[in-house]
């Protein structure tokens, strides 16, 4: 299915005690260009994410954002400072004995004392974390691709309408071109009659001049090639693989043949049709820039 190069997709899920969010967005680019924003301690994610996305995206400037919020203490561990606890207990019992105090020493009272516990960062299990990030990234990628395909279908419909408009102009030129030769012959005949007045007009010479003119302005080859290029454009739009570069080539060929017709014609109606064709071609070019 045809895809646009502009797209957006996101997904968020709580996995392994972490709230993981992945955003993928892209804009037009001739090739696949990748950049990522990941948490400082997750540099290992960048290259893996690139491999994941490059399998589904062939062209476009792609930006990925990964955010991770801890919702459970999966990245922290509590360390007991046993020597500190022992020193506290020994000191408190010494005070109790010295001043004959009641022994109300308890766990809760010790826990409130400074430096009894230390919170330390647990070592990150990169494989487990990546597995969770990958699961969320695949959901974001699916939404991203779906959006690209939907936009691609809209682009396809618009391009096909414009291609139909060009083809109509080609048909008009095919019908109009023989008429221009006939009109030229009639003008030439009238001009020679005016110059020669009552003298006899050489019909053979008229026909010869008209034939030279007809050969000069003939656009049969160009219109045949235009029909061929238009047909190939339609076939290309039905392909499932990336087609942006192929479409660009095809529309260049359509433009080349149109320019040739424009350079040959001296008829105002054909010239007007050529101008409209070139305007439509330019609009198609702009749309093609958005297709992967």
C-alpha positions as CSV (number, residue, x, y, z in Angstrom):
1,X,0.0,0.0,0.0
2,X,1.2,3.5,-0.9
3,X,2.5,5.4,2.1
4,X,3.1,9.1,2.9
5,X,6.5,10.1,4.3
6,X,4.8,12.3,6.8
7,X,3.5,10.3,9.8
8,X,3.0,10.1,13.6
9,X,2.4,7.3,16.0
10,X,2.7,6.8,19.8
11,X,2.1,4.2,22.4
12,X,2.3,4.1,26.2
13,X,2.3,1.1,28.6
14,X,3.3,0.2,32.1
15,X,5.7,-2.8,32.0
16,X,8.2,-4.1,34.5
17,X,7.3,-1.3,37.0
18,X,8.0,1.4,34.4
19,X,5.7,3.8,32.5
20,X,7.2,3.6,29.0
21,X,6.1,6.0,26.2
22,X,7.4,5.9,22.6
23,X,6.6,8.6,20.0
24,X,7.6,8.3,16.3
25,X,7.2,11.1,13.8
26,X,8.6,11.7,10.3
27,X,8.8,14.3,7.6
28,X,9.9,14.2,3.9
29,X,13.5,13.2,3.1
30,X,15.2,11.6,0.2
31,X,16.6,8.8,2.3
32,X,16.0,7.2,5.7
33,X,17.4,9.5,8.3
34,X,17.1,8.7,12.0
35,X,17.4,10.5,15.3
36,X,16.4,9.5,18.8
37,X,15.8,11.1,22.2
38,X,16.2,8.6,25.0
39,X,16.9,8.8,28.8
40,X,20.5,9.4,29.7
41,X,21.1,5.9,31.0
42,X,19.4,4.2,28.0
43,X,21.9,4.9,25.2
44,X,21.9,1.2,24.3
45,X,18.3,1.7,23.0
46,X,19.2,4.0,20.1
47,X,20.8,1.5,17.7
48,X,18.3,-1.2,18.5
49,X,15.4,1.2,17.9
50,X,17.0,2.2,14.6
51,X,17.1,-1.4,13.4
52,X,13.5,-1.9,14.4
53,X,12.3,1.1,12.5
54,X,14.5,0.7,9.4
55,X,12.7,-2.6,8.8
56,X,9.4,-0.8,8.3
57,X,10.5,2.6,7.0
58,X,12.5,3.1,3.8
59,X,12.4,6.9,3.4
60,X,11.8,10.0,5.6
61,X,13.4,11.9,8.4
62,X,12.4,10.0,11.4
63,X,12.5,11.3,15.0
64,X,11.9,8.9,17.9
65,X,11.3,9.9,21.5
66,X,11.4,7.4,24.4
67,X,10.5,8.4,27.9
68,X,10.6,6.1,31.0
69,X,9.1,6.9,34.4
70,X,9.6,4.5,37.3
71,X,6.3,3.7,39.0
72,X,7.6,0.9,41.2
73,X,11.0,0.7,42.8
74,X,12.5,-1.6,40.2
75,X,15.6,0.5,39.8
76,X,16.3,1.1,43.5
77,X,17.6,-1.1,46.4
78,X,17.8,-0.4,50.1
79,X,21.1,-1.1,51.8
80,X,21.3,-1.5,55.6
81,X,24.3,0.2,57.2
82,X,24.8,-2.6,59.8
83,X,27.9,-1.1,61.5
84,X,26.0,2.2,62.0
85,X,23.0,0.3,63.5
86,X,25.3,-1.6,65.8
87,X,27.0,1.6,67.0
88,X,23.6,3.2,67.6
89,X,22.4,0.2,69.6
90,X,25.6,0.0,71.7
91,X,25.5,3.7,72.4
92,X,21.8,3.7,73.4
93,X,22.3,0.7,75.7
94,X,25.3,2.4,77.3
95,X,23.1,5.4,78.1
96,X,20.4,3.2,79.5
97,X,22.7,1.4,81.8
98,X,24.5,4.5,82.9
99,X,21.3,6.4,83.8
100,X,19.1,3.5,84.7
101,X,16.6,4.2,82.0
102,X,13.8,1.9,80.7
103,X,14.8,-0.2,77.7
104,X,12.3,0.9,75.0
105,X,14.6,0.4,72.1
106,X,12.6,-0.7,69.0
107,X,13.0,-1.2,65.3
108,X,10.9,1.8,64.4
109,X,13.0,4.0,66.7
110,X,16.2,2.8,65.1
111,X,14.8,3.2,61.6
112,X,14.3,6.9,62.2
113,X,18.0,7.5,63.0
114,X,20.2,9.1,60.3
115,X,22.3,6.9,57.9
116,X,20.7,3.6,59.0
117,X,19.5,2.9,55.5
118,X,21.0,3.9,52.1
119,X,19.0,3.9,48.8
120,X,21.2,2.6,46.0
121,X,20.5,2.4,42.3
122,X,20.1,-1.2,41.1
123,X,22.0,-2.3,38.0
124,X,19.8,-2.0,34.9
125,X,19.0,-5.2,33.1
126,X,19.4,-3.9,29.6
127,X,17.9,-6.9,27.9
128,X,14.8,-6.9,30.0
129,X,14.3,-3.2,29.7
130,X,14.8,-3.3,25.9
131,X,12.2,-6.1,25.6
132,X,9.7,-3.8,27.4
133,X,10.6,-0.8,25.3
134,X,10.5,-2.8,22.1
135,X,6.9,-4.0,22.9
136,X,5.7,-0.4,23.3
137,X,7.7,0.7,20.2
138,X,6.1,-1.9,18.0
139,X,2.6,-0.6,19.0
140,X,3.8,3.0,18.2
141,X,5.2,1.8,14.9
142,X,2.0,0.1,13.9
143,X,0.1,3.3,14.6
144,X,2.7,5.3,12.7
145,X,2.6,3.0,9.6
146,X,-1.3,3.0,9.7
147,X,-1.3,6.8,9.6
148,X,1.2,6.9,6.8
149,X,-0.9,4.5,4.7
150,X,-4.1,6.4,5.3
151,X,-2.3,9.6,4.2
152,X,-0.8,7.7,1.3
153,X,-4.2,6.7,0.0
154,X,-5.3,10.3,0.1
155,X,-2.3,11.3,-1.9
156,X,-2.9,8.5,-4.4
157,X,-6.4,9.6,-5.1
158,X,-5.3,13.2,-5.6
159,X,-2.5,12.2,-7.9
160,X,-4.8,10.0,-10.0
161,X,-7.3,12.9,-10.4
162,X,-4.5,15.1,-11.6
163,X,-3.2,12.4,-14.0
164,X,-6.7,12.1,-15.4
165,X,-6.7,15.8,-16.1
166,X,-3.4,15.6,-17.9
167,X,-4.7,12.7,-20.0
168,X,-7.7,14.7,-21.0
169,X,-5.4,17.5,-22.2
170,X,-3.4,15.0,-24.2
171,X,-6.5,13.8,-26.0
172,X,-7.5,17.3,-26.7
173,X,-4.1,18.0,-28.3
174,X,-4.4,14.8,-30.4
175,X,-7.8,16.0,-31.7
176,X,-6.7,19.6,-32.2
177,X,-3.3,19.0,-33.8
178,X,-4.6,17.9,-37.2
179,X,-7.0,20.9,-37.3
180,X,-4.0,23.3,-36.9
181,X,-2.5,21.9,-40.1
182,X,-5.8,22.3,-42.0
183,X,-6.1,25.9,-40.7
184,X,-2.5,26.6,-41.7
185,X,-3.2,25.3,-45.2
186,X,-6.2,27.5,-45.5
187,X,-4.4,30.6,-44.3
188,X,-1.6,29.9,-46.7
189,X,-4.0,29.5,-49.6
190,X,-5.7,32.7,-48.7
191,X,-2.4,34.6,-48.4
192,X,-1.1,33.3,-51.8
193,X,-4.4,34.2,-53.5
194,X,-4.2,37.7,-52.1
195,X,-0.6,38.0,-53.3
196,X,-1.2,36.5,-56.7
197,X,-4.6,38.1,-57.1
198,X,-6.1,36.6,-60.3
199,X,-3.1,34.5,-61.2
200,X,-3.3,30.8,-61.0
201,X,-2.4,29.3,-57.5
202,X,-0.1,26.3,-57.5
203,X,-2.1,23.8,-55.4
204,X,0.9,21.4,-55.3
205,X,3.0,24.1,-53.7
206,X,0.3,24.7,-51.2
207,X,0.2,21.0,-50.3
208,X,4.0,20.9,-50.1
209,X,4.2,23.8,-47.7
210,X,1.4,22.4,-45.6
211,X,3.2,19.0,-45.4
212,X,6.4,20.7,-44.3
213,X,4.4,22.6,-41.6
214,X,2.6,19.4,-40.5
215,X,5.9,17.6,-40.1
216,X,7.2,20.5,-38.1
217,X,4.3,20.6,-35.7
218,X,3.6,16.9,-35.5
219,X,3.2,15.7,-31.9
220,X,2.1,12.2,-32.5
221,X,5.2,10.6,-31.0
222,X,5.0,12.8,-28.0
223,X,1.3,12.1,-27.3
224,X,1.9,8.3,-27.7
225,X,4.8,8.4,-25.2
226,X,2.6,10.5,-22.8
227,X,-0.1,7.9,-22.8
228,X,2.6,5.3,-22.1
229,X,4.0,7.3,-19.2
230,X,0.6,8.0,-17.8
231,X,-0.2,4.3,-17.9
232,X,3.0,3.5,-16.0
233,X,2.2,6.2,-13.4
234,X,-1.1,4.5,-12.7
235,X,0.6,1.0,-12.5
236,X,3.2,2.4,-10.1
237,X,0.6,3.9,-7.8
238,X,-0.9,0.4,-7.4
239,X,2.4,-1.1,-6.2
240,X,2.9,-2.0,-2.5
241,X,6.6,-1.3,-2.2
242,X,8.1,2.3,-1.8
243,X,7.4,4.1,-5.1
244,X,8.3,7.7,-4.5
245,X,11.5,7.7,-6.6
246,X,9.8,5.8,-9.5
247,X,6.9,8.3,-9.5
248,X,9.4,11.1,-9.6
249,X,11.1,9.6,-12.7
250,X,7.8,9.1,-14.4
251,X,6.5,12.6,-13.9
252,X,9.9,13.9,-15.2
253,X,9.2,12.0,-18.4
254,X,5.7,13.4,-18.6
255,X,7.1,16.9,-18.2
256,X,9.7,16.3,-20.9
257,X,7.2,15.3,-23.5
258,X,4.9,18.2,-22.5
259,X,7.8,20.6,-23.0
260,X,8.5,19.2,-26.4
261,X,4.8,19.7,-27.5
262,X,5.0,23.2,-26.1
263,X,8.1,24.0,-28.2
264,X,6.5,22.7,-31.4
265,X,3.1,24.2,-31.2
266,X,2.1,27.6,-32.5
267,X,-1.6,27.1,-31.9
268,X,-3.1,29.2,-29.0
269,X,-5.4,26.4,-27.9
270,X,-2.7,23.8,-27.7
271,X,-0.4,26.3,-26.0
272,X,-3.1,26.8,-23.4
273,X,-3.5,23.1,-22.9
274,X,0.2,22.7,-22.5
275,X,0.3,25.4,-19.8
276,X,-2.5,23.7,-17.9
277,X,-0.7,20.4,-18.2
278,X,2.6,21.9,-16.8
279,X,0.7,23.5,-13.9
280,X,-0.9,20.1,-13.1
281,X,2.5,18.3,-13.4
282,X,4.0,20.8,-10.9
283,X,1.2,20.0,-8.5
284,X,1.8,16.3,-8.9
285,X,5.5,16.8,-8.3
286,X,4.7,18.5,-5.0
287,X,2.5,15.6,-3.9
288,X,5.1,13.0,-5.0
289,X,7.6,14.6,-2.6
290,X,5.3,13.3,0.2
291,X,5.3,9.7,-1.0
292,X,7.7,7.1,0.4
